[in-house]
C-alpha cells in the first residue's frame, strides 16, 4: 500500500492525543509538513512523527503550497475549521477536519459546496461512529430491527469535567462550550442511527449557571477561571424532524447530576428500542414477554486470548486513507455533518432568543 502524503494543521491536544498516534500505527501516512501558530509545537510533532525532510510552518497557507501534500488534517480551534478546510480543498488537497465541522451552518455549507465543486474528499472526525457498540447498533438500525425510530435521546452529560486548557472556554474561537464540543458527538451518533437528516424545528435552552463559581469547583481538571470561561456550562435541545420524529439532546461540562453519559444515544422504535447506558442494550417484546438483548462485543472467548480490539481512531484513519487512495465510501459524509452543525446553531439561537427556530 502506498504512502499518503499529508500535512498537519494544528499540533495541539487532538493531534497528539488522537490523530498522530493513530496515523503512525496505520503506517501508510507520510508526514510532509506540520503547522501550528506556536512553532515549538509543530517542531515537536515533526520530531516525533515526521522525518528529516518534514517541514514546519506557522501559517497554513504556506503549508498548502506544498505540491506533494495530498491530504490535510485540520486539527485547530473551531473558528479555523472552515477557512482552513476550504483553502485546502481549493489548493487540491483532501481534508480530514476535526469535529465540529464548523462554528456556523453557513461555514459548514460552504465547506460542503467546496468539496462538491472541487471533487476532493472531505470528512469530519466523528470517531464515536467507529466504536464496537455503535457499529453493531448501526447494523441493527439499517436492517430495520428497531422499526421506525420516532423518539431518541442524544447524551453528552458530564458532572464536573470542564476542559481548562487550550481555548475550550473561549466563545470566539470555539463558538460554544459543551454543546458544540461533546453534544456534537452525541447528536451525530443519533442522527446517523436514525438515518434522518431533515430537521423541522428546534427549541433550545442554554445555561451558564455554574461557570462563575470560583474555587472548590470539584472539576476533575482543576478549578476553572470564571474570567476566561465565556461559554455555556450546559445546553439542551428539543428537535422535531420533518417526518415527526423527536430528538432530545442534553449536554454539559458542569451539571449537578449523577446521570452522566457521554457520546451515547437512546433510540425508541416501533419494533424495538436501544440504549448505551450499561453497554449496548436492545429491548423488545418476544413471545409476549419483555426482554433485553446485550450483545457480547468483546473479541475474546478462548483461553489466553483476549481478542483484538481496534480503536475507533484507527478505523477512522483507515477509512479516510481508503477513500482517497482506493475510492472507497466515507462513513462520515460532509452533508451529514453539516446538518449536525445546523441543529447545534439553532439550539444556541433558540436559547438566546427564547423562541423556536424553524427550518425551511
C-alpha positions as CSV (number, residue, x, y, z in Angstrom):
1,X,0.0,0.0,0.0
2,X,1.4,3.4,-1.0
3,X,2.1,6.1,1.5
4,X,-0.4,9.0,1.6
5,X,1.4,12.3,1.8
6,X,-0.2,14.6,4.4
7,X,0.1,17.9,6.1
8,X,-1.0,18.6,9.7
9,X,-2.6,21.9,10.5
10,X,-2.8,22.3,14.3
11,X,-0.4,20.3,16.5
12,X,-2.2,20.5,19.8
13,X,-4.1,18.2,22.0
14,X,-6.4,16.5,19.5
15,X,-3.5,16.0,17.1
16,X,-1.2,14.4,19.7
17,X,-3.9,12.6,21.6
18,X,-5.8,11.1,18.7
19,X,-4.7,11.5,15.1
20,X,-1.0,11.4,15.0
21,X,-0.6,8.2,17.1
22,X,-3.3,6.5,15.0
23,X,-1.7,7.6,11.8
24,X,1.7,6.3,13.0
25,X,0.1,2.9,13.9
26,X,-1.5,2.8,10.5
27,X,1.9,3.1,8.8
28,X,0.5,4.3,5.5
29,X,0.9,8.1,6.0
30,X,4.0,10.2,5.2
31,X,4.1,13.5,7.1
32,X,5.3,16.2,4.6
33,X,4.7,19.2,6.9
34,X,3.4,20.3,10.3
35,X,1.8,23.7,11.0
36,X,0.9,25.4,14.3
37,X,0.7,29.1,15.4
38,X,3.2,28.0,18.1
39,X,6.2,26.9,16.1
40,X,7.6,24.8,19.0
41,X,4.5,22.6,18.9
42,X,4.9,22.0,15.2
43,X,8.6,21.3,15.6
44,X,7.9,18.8,18.5
45,X,5.3,17.0,16.3
46,X,7.8,16.9,13.4
47,X,10.5,15.4,15.7
48,X,8.1,12.7,17.0
49,X,6.2,11.8,13.8
50,X,7.9,13.3,10.9
51,X,11.2,12.8,9.0
52,X,14.3,14.8,8.4
53,X,12.5,16.2,5.2
54,X,9.3,17.2,7.0
55,X,8.8,20.9,7.1
56,X,7.5,23.2,9.8
57,X,5.1,26.2,9.3
58,X,3.2,28.7,11.4
59,X,0.9,29.8,8.5
60,X,-1.3,27.0,7.0
61,X,-1.4,28.9,3.7
62,X,2.3,28.3,3.3
63,X,1.8,24.6,4.1
64,X,-0.9,24.4,1.4
65,X,1.7,25.5,-1.2
66,X,3.5,22.1,-0.8
67,X,2.6,20.3,-4.1
68,X,3.4,16.9,-2.7
69,X,0.7,17.1,0.0
70,X,-2.4,15.0,-1.0
71,X,-4.4,15.4,2.2
72,X,-4.6,17.8,5.1
73,X,-5.7,17.3,8.7
74,X,-7.4,20.4,10.2
75,X,-6.9,20.0,13.9
76,X,-7.4,23.6,15.1
77,X,-9.8,25.6,17.2
78,X,-13.3,25.5,15.7
79,X,-13.0,29.0,14.2
80,X,-10.3,27.8,11.8
81,X,-12.1,24.6,10.6
82,X,-13.9,26.2,7.7
83,X,-11.3,28.7,6.4
84,X,-8.5,26.1,6.6
85,X,-10.6,23.3,5.1
86,X,-11.9,25.4,2.2
87,X,-8.4,26.8,1.5
88,X,-7.0,23.2,1.5
89,X,-9.6,21.9,-1.0
90,X,-9.1,24.9,-3.2
91,X,-5.4,24.0,-3.2
92,X,-6.3,20.5,-4.4
93,X,-6.0,18.7,-1.0
94,X,-8.3,16.2,0.5
95,X,-9.4,17.1,4.1
96,X,-9.9,15.4,7.4
97,X,-11.4,18.1,9.7
98,X,-11.9,17.6,13.4
99,X,-15.4,17.9,14.9
100,X,-17.5,20.0,14.9
101,X,-17.5,20.7,11.2
102,X,-17.6,24.5,11.7
103,X,-18.7,27.2,14.1
104,X,-21.8,28.1,11.9
105,X,-24.1,26.4,9.5
106,X,-23.1,28.9,6.8
107,X,-19.4,27.9,7.2
108,X,-20.3,24.2,7.1
109,X,-22.4,24.7,4.0
110,X,-19.5,26.5,2.3
111,X,-17.3,23.5,3.1
112,X,-19.7,21.1,1.5
113,X,-20.1,23.2,-1.6
114,X,-16.3,23.5,-2.0
115,X,-15.9,19.7,-1.6
116,X,-18.6,19.0,-4.2
117,X,-17.2,21.6,-6.6
118,X,-13.6,20.5,-6.3
119,X,-14.3,16.8,-6.1
120,X,-12.0,16.5,-3.0
121,X,-12.6,14.1,-0.2
122,X,-13.9,15.9,2.9
123,X,-14.8,14.1,6.2
124,X,-15.3,15.1,9.8
125,X,-13.8,13.5,12.9
126,X,-16.8,11.9,14.5
127,X,-15.0,8.8,15.8
128,X,-17.8,7.7,18.0
129,X,-19.3,6.1,14.9
130,X,-16.4,3.6,14.9
131,X,-16.9,2.1,18.3
132,X,-17.9,-1.5,18.5
133,X,-21.3,-0.7,20.1
134,X,-22.0,2.0,17.5
135,X,-21.1,-0.3,14.6
136,X,-23.4,-3.1,15.9
137,X,-26.3,-0.8,16.6
138,X,-26.0,0.8,13.2
139,X,-26.3,-2.6,11.5
140,X,-29.4,-3.3,13.6
141,X,-30.9,0.0,12.6
142,X,-30.1,-0.3,9.0
143,X,-31.6,-3.8,9.0
144,X,-34.9,-2.5,10.4
145,X,-34.6,-4.4,13.7
146,X,-35.9,-1.3,15.6
147,X,-38.5,-0.5,13.1
148,X,-39.4,3.2,12.6
149,X,-37.2,5.2,15.1
150,X,-39.5,8.0,16.2
151,X,-38.0,9.1,19.5
152,X,-34.4,9.4,20.6
153,X,-32.1,11.0,23.1
154,X,-28.5,12.2,22.5
155,X,-26.5,12.1,25.7
156,X,-23.4,14.2,26.4
157,X,-23.5,14.9,30.2
158,X,-20.5,15.4,32.4
159,X,-20.9,16.2,36.1
160,X,-17.7,18.3,36.6
161,X,-15.4,17.9,33.7
162,X,-14.7,21.3,32.2
163,X,-11.6,21.3,29.9
164,X,-9.4,24.1,31.3
165,X,-6.6,24.0,28.7
166,X,-6.3,25.4,25.3
167,X,-9.2,27.6,24.0
168,X,-12.1,25.4,25.1
169,X,-13.5,28.2,27.2
170,X,-13.2,30.9,24.5
171,X,-16.5,31.6,22.8
172,X,-14.9,33.5,19.9
173,X,-12.5,30.7,19.0
174,X,-14.8,27.7,19.7
175,X,-18.3,29.0,19.1
176,X,-19.6,27.5,22.3
177,X,-19.0,25.1,25.1
178,X,-20.2,21.5,25.8
179,X,-23.0,21.7,23.2
180,X,-20.6,22.2,20.3
181,X,-17.8,20.2,21.9
182,X,-19.4,16.9,23.1
183,X,-23.0,17.4,22.3
184,X,-22.0,17.3,18.6
185,X,-20.8,13.7,19.0
186,X,-24.0,12.6,20.6
187,X,-26.2,14.3,18.1
188,X,-24.1,13.0,15.2
189,X,-24.4,9.4,16.5
190,X,-28.2,9.8,17.0
191,X,-28.9,11.2,13.5
192,X,-26.7,8.5,12.0
193,X,-28.6,5.7,13.7
194,X,-31.9,7.2,12.7
195,X,-30.6,8.0,9.2
196,X,-32.7,11.2,9.4
197,X,-31.2,14.5,8.4
198,X,-34.3,16.6,7.9
199,X,-35.0,18.8,10.9
200,X,-38.1,20.9,11.0
201,X,-37.7,22.9,14.2
202,X,-35.6,23.3,17.3
203,X,-36.2,24.7,20.8
204,X,-33.1,25.2,22.9
205,X,-32.1,26.2,26.4
206,X,-28.5,27.3,27.0
207,X,-27.3,27.8,30.6
208,X,-24.3,29.5,32.3
209,X,-25.2,28.8,35.9
210,X,-22.0,27.3,37.4
211,X,-19.2,29.0,35.3
212,X,-18.9,32.0,37.7
213,X,-18.1,29.8,40.7
214,X,-14.6,30.5,42.0
215,X,-12.5,27.8,43.6
216,X,-13.5,24.4,45.1
217,X,-15.4,23.6,41.9
218,X,-14.7,19.9,42.1
219,X,-13.6,19.9,38.5
220,X,-11.6,16.9,37.5
221,X,-9.0,19.0,35.6
222,X,-8.7,21.6,38.3
223,X,-10.7,24.8,39.0
224,X,-11.7,26.9,36.0
225,X,-11.2,30.6,35.8
226,X,-14.5,32.4,35.5
227,X,-12.8,35.4,33.8
228,X,-12.0,33.3,30.7
229,X,-15.0,31.0,30.9
230,X,-17.1,32.7,28.2
231,X,-19.2,29.7,27.0
232,X,-22.1,27.8,28.5
233,X,-21.8,25.1,31.1
234,X,-24.8,23.2,29.8
235,X,-27.3,23.3,26.9
236,X,-30.3,21.3,25.9
237,X,-32.3,20.9,22.7
238,X,-35.7,19.6,21.6
239,X,-35.5,18.7,17.9
240,X,-38.6,17.9,15.8
241,X,-37.8,16.2,12.5
242,X,-39.9,16.6,9.3
243,X,-41.2,13.1,9.5
244,X,-42.5,13.7,13.0
245,X,-39.6,12.1,14.9
246,X,-38.3,13.8,18.1
247,X,-34.8,14.1,19.4
248,X,-33.8,15.4,22.9
249,X,-30.2,16.5,23.1
250,X,-28.5,17.0,26.5
251,X,-25.0,18.3,27.0
252,X,-23.0,19.7,29.9
253,X,-19.5,20.1,31.2
254,X,-20.7,21.1,34.7
255,X,-24.1,20.0,36.0
256,X,-25.2,18.8,39.4
257,X,-26.4,15.4,38.2
258,X,-25.3,11.8,38.8
259,X,-26.9,10.8,35.5
260,X,-23.7,11.2,33.4
261,X,-23.4,9.7,30.0
262,X,-21.3,11.0,27.1
263,X,-21.2,10.0,23.4
264,X,-24.3,7.8,23.8
265,X,-27.7,7.5,22.2
266,X,-31.1,6.1,23.2
267,X,-33.4,5.0,20.4
268,X,-37.1,4.1,20.5
269,X,-38.6,2.4,17.5
270,X,-41.8,0.6,16.6
271,X,-40.2,-2.9,16.8
272,X,-37.6,-2.4,19.5
273,X,-35.5,0.1,21.4
274,X,-31.8,0.5,22.2
275,X,-29.5,2.4,24.5
276,X,-25.9,2.5,25.5
277,X,-26.4,3.1,29.3
278,X,-25.0,-0.3,30.5
279,X,-23.2,-1.5,27.4
280,X,-25.3,-1.8,24.3
281,X,-28.8,-2.9,25.2
282,X,-31.6,-3.7,22.8
283,X,-35.1,-4.0,24.3
284,X,-38.1,-5.7,22.7
285,X,-41.1,-7.9,23.3
286,X,-40.5,-11.5,22.3
287,X,-43.2,-14.2,22.6
288,X,-45.3,-11.9,24.7
289,X,-42.5,-11.1,27.2
290,X,-40.3,-8.1,27.7
291,X,-36.7,-9.0,27.1
292,X,-33.3,-7.3,26.8
293,X,-30.5,-8.3,24.4
294,X,-26.9,-7.4,25.4
295,X,-24.6,-8.4,22.6
296,X,-21.1,-9.5,23.5
297,X,-18.9,-7.0,21.8
298,X,-15.6,-8.5,23.2
299,X,-13.4,-10.3,20.7
300,X,-12.1,-12.9,23.2
301,X,-13.6,-16.2,24.3
302,X,-10.7,-18.6,24.2
303,X,-8.1,-19.3,26.8
304,X,-5.1,-17.0,26.7
305,X,-6.8,-14.9,24.0
306,X,-8.3,-11.5,24.9
307,X,-9.2,-10.8,21.3
308,X,-8.2,-7.9,19.1
309,X,-10.0,-4.6,19.6
310,X,-9.4,-1.9,17.0
311,X,-9.5,1.6,18.4
312,X,-12.1,4.0,16.8
313,X,-9.4,6.4,15.8
314,X,-7.6,3.6,13.9
315,X,-10.7,2.8,12.0
316,X,-11.1,6.5,11.2
317,X,-7.7,6.7,9.6
318,X,-8.2,3.6,7.6
319,X,-11.5,4.8,6.2
320,X,-10.0,8.2,5.3
321,X,-7.0,6.6,3.6
322,X,-9.1,4.2,1.6
323,X,-11.5,6.9,0.5
324,X,-8.6,8.8,-1.1
325,X,-6.4,6.0,-2.3
326,X,-8.9,3.4,-3.2
327,X,-12.1,5.4,-3.8
328,X,-14.0,3.7,-1.1
329,X,-17.0,5.4,0.5
330,X,-16.8,7.6,3.6
331,X,-18.6,6.8,6.8
332,X,-19.0,10.4,7.8
333,X,-20.3,12.3,4.8
334,X,-20.0,16.1,4.8
335,X,-23.7,16.8,4.3
336,X,-24.5,14.7,7.4
337,X,-22.0,16.7,9.5
338,X,-23.4,19.9,8.0
339,X,-26.9,19.1,9.5
340,X,-25.3,18.5,12.9
341,X,-23.9,22.0,12.8
342,X,-27.2,23.4,11.6
343,X,-29.1,21.9,14.6
344,X,-26.4,23.0,17.1
345,X,-26.5,26.5,15.8
346,X,-30.3,26.5,16.1
347,X,-30.1,25.4,19.7
348,X,-27.8,28.3,20.5
349,X,-30.0,30.7,18.6
350,X,-33.2,29.5,20.3
351,X,-31.5,29.6,23.7
352,X,-30.6,33.3,23.1
353,X,-33.9,34.4,21.6
354,X,-36.2,32.3,23.8
355,X,-38.1,31.3,20.6
356,X,-38.2,28.2,18.5
357,X,-36.1,28.1,15.3
358,X,-37.9,26.7,12.2
359,X,-36.0,25.4,9.1
360,X,-37.1,25.8,5.5
